[in-house]
């Protein structure tokens, strides 16, 4: 027999807004970089997709900092009914990984471009100049490969996060998902 829905505390409006904005930026970063891969080299649209990918990644980095500050200041609302301790630990570990990825992934992307001695071109003609010249192509290439590998792993961590939220909602019938809506 399914439990009746439980209503508990929610994350603050700022926390919820930043969560969904960051989600949108991460989704867009993935969409843009995947579309870029389908386009031929030298194509202006390919360059535009890379610029949009950079912009989405930088937006993630800029948004995650206030999100982390709000989380530290306001904490998290309790899940009702309280999950078993092993699930709580797994949830804390997954959130820790998410926050780590959300900080490290954009930093790796910026480092890869900067260490290559290149400016970061953004949409609307905006540019972040290359601060590290001359570039170190070998190091930039290595960091870019790490950025790509971490991006592949991040797919799985994000998938785990989404599946866990749905599992809590549909099978445990707790308010894990509703706290962020």
N, C-alpha and C positions, 0 to 999 in steps of 0.2 A: 504494500500500500504506500503510495507516494505521500510524502509529508506536505503539509500546506506551506505556501510560500512564507518566508520569514522576512520581516522588514527590520533592518538595523541601520546603523549609522553609515553614512556615505563619505567618500573622500570629499575634500573641499572642492568648491567650484573651480578654483585655480588648478588644483591637482588633476581634476578630471579633464579640464580643457587642455592642459599641457600633455596629458597622456594621449589624448586623441589627436592633437596636433603632431606630436612626435610619431605616433602610429602612421599618420598620413604622410609625413616626410620620409619615413623609412620605406613605406610602400612605394612612394614616388621614386626614391633613389633606386630601388630594385627595378621598377618598371623602366626607368630611363636607361639604366645600364644594360638591361636586357634588350631593349629596342636598339640601342647603339650597336650591339653585337650582330644584329640582323642587317645593318646598313653597310654599304661598301665603304672602304677606306677612301678618304678624300672627299666624301659627300658632306655637304654643308649640314644636312640634317643629322648626320652622325656626330659632327662637332657640337651641334645644338643639344643633342641628347647627353653628351658628356658634360657640357656646361650645366644643364639642368640637374644632372646627377650630382655634380659638385655643389650646386646651390642647395639641393635637398640635404646632402650630407652636412654641410656647414650649418644649415638650419637646425638639424638634429643636435649638433654640438652646442649651439647657442641656446636651444630650448631645454636641454637636459640639465644644464647648470641650475637654472631656477627650479626645475622639477626636483632635483636632489635637495636643494635648500628647503623647499616646502616639505618634502618628505621628512627631513631631519627635524624641522620645526614643528610640524603638525602630526607626524607619525602616520599610522595606518589605523583605520577603524577595525574593530574586531569583527571576525567572521561569525555569523550566527546561523545555525548552531556551530559551536567550536569544533573544528576538525581534530582528529586524533593527532597526537604529537608528531609522529613520523610525517604526516602530510604537511604540518606546519613547517617542519624543518625543510622538507623538499621545496615548499613554496618560497621560503626565505632564500634558499640556495638558487632557485631559478630566477628570482628577482635580482639577486646579487649578480648573476651572470648577465641578465638583461642590461642592468645599469653599466656593467663593465663593458659590454659590447657597444652600448650607445655612446660611451665616451671614447673608447679605444679605436673603434672602427673609423670614425671621421678623422681622428688624429693621424691614424696610419695613412689614410688617403691624402691628407694635406702634406704629410711628410714625404710621401712617395713623389708627389708633384714638385714640392719645394726642393728636395734633395736632387731631383733631376735637373734643377736649374731653370724651371719653368714657372711662369706666372699661372695663377688659377683664373681661367676665364669663366665668368659667370654670365647669366642672361642679362640682357639690356645693356651690354657693353661694359659691365662692371668687371673689374680686374683686381685680384689680390696679387701684388707684385711678387716676383721671386726674391726672397730675402737671402737665399743661399746660392751664390754663384761664385765660381763656376760649379756646375752640377757634378754629382757623383753618380754616373749612370748605373754602375753595378749595384750600389747600395739602394738607389731609387727603385731599380728593378726588383731587388729582393724584398723590399718593403711593399711594393705593389703586389707581389705574389702572396705575401702574408695577408695583405688587405683583402685580396680575392679569396684566399682560403678561409679567413675569418668570416667573410661574407657568406660563404657556403655553409659554414657551421652555424652562423646566425640564423639561417633559414630554419634549421632544426630547432633551435632554442625558441624562436618565435612561434613555430608550429606547436611546440610543447606548451607554451604559454597560452595559446589560443585553445588548444584541445583541453587543457586543464581547466580553463575558465568555463568552457562549455560543459565539461564533465561535472564540475561543481554545481552548475546551474541545472542541468538536466537529470543527473543521477543522485547527487547528494542533496539537492534541493536546498542549498544554503544561499546566502546572499553575497558570495564572492563576486560574481559578475555584476549584480545590481549596485554594489558599492561604487563602481566606476561609471555607471550610466547616469 
